[in-house]
Amino acid sequence: MPTETRQLIFSDEELIEALTSHNRMAADKLFIGRIVSCSVPPGETLTVRLTIRHETTKNDYDMTFGAEVIGAALIRYCLEVNIPLPRRARKQFGLVGGRPAISMCFDAHP
């Protein structure tokens, strides 16, 4: 039987929304403030660099997150906007065309 692969590729706006929502719901906050810019450095691994404006001081600071944090945020985002993510699919987080993506693989025989 064939193996099915599916990819979800996210825009900067979707990534910002995902990280903001994830941070709002997390017990341990990733950052304090509002994301003012987001960039995905070119390369082979999924990382994101955020510029955040602190809530009280209004100063900007930069933070970098890796695939573990980004993956959790993207999964939460998909659940919030009703994008189905099959439980049995193997999920990998990476870059597709320089954009953050979730790749899911469905094996015909588990």
N, C-alpha and C positions, 0 to 999 in steps of 0.2 A: 504494500500500500504506500502511496506517496505521503510525504511529510508536508504539512502546510506551514507557511511562515507569514506572519502579519507584522506590519510596522506602523507605529503611530509616531509622527514627526511633529514637533511642537514649535510654535513661533515664540519670539521673545515675550510678547504680551501674555501668551498662555503660560510660559515659564514663570514670569513674574507673578501672575495670578496664583499659580500652583504653589510657589514658595511662600507667598503672603498668606494664603489660606492654611498651609501646613504650619507655618510659624504661629498663627493665631490659635490653632488647636493643640499645639505641642505642649506637653508639660514643662519641658525645658526649652525655653525660647532660643531660637537660632540667632536672632538679632532683635534690637530695639529700635524702632523707627520705621521709615517708609523707604521702599526701594525707589531710587531715582534713576538708576541705570543698571543695565544688565548686559554682560557680554560673555560669549562662549569662545574661549581661546582655541585657535586651531590646534589640532593634534589628534592623537589616537585615543586619548582617554577623555571621558566626559567630566568636565569641570565648568563651573560658572563663576564669574567674578561679578560681584554686586557692589554698587555704591549706594550706601544707605544714609539717609538724613535722620539723625537722632531726634527723638520726639521732643526732648526738653531743651537741649543745648543748640539744636538746629545745625550742628556741625556735621559734615559729611565724613564717612569712613568707609573703607573697602573691606570686603570679606570674600573669601573663596571657599566654595563647597565642591565636594566630589560626588561621584555617582551614587553613593549610599544615601546621602541626603536628598539629592535631586530625584533619585528613583522613588523614594518614599513620597516626596511631594507630588510627583507626576501620577503615581497610583492614586493618591487622595484626590487629585484634580479630576482624573477620569471617573472616579466613583461619584464625585459631586456633580459632574455634568452628564452623567449617565452614559458614559462610553464603556461598553462591556469589556471586561478583562477576564477571560476564562481562567479559572483556578488551576486547571491541569496543565496549562501551557507553561513552558519554560520561558522565563522573562529575562532579558538582558537589557541593560541601559548603556547607551553609547551615542555616537554621533553618526548621522546620516546626512551627507551634504553639508556638514558643518552645523547642523541643527540637532538639539537633544531629541532622542528617540527611545521608544520602548520597542524592542523586537521580541515577538512571541513565536514560539515554535510548538506546533502540535504534532506529536508523533502518532502515527496510525496505530501502533501497538504499544500501549503503556508498559 
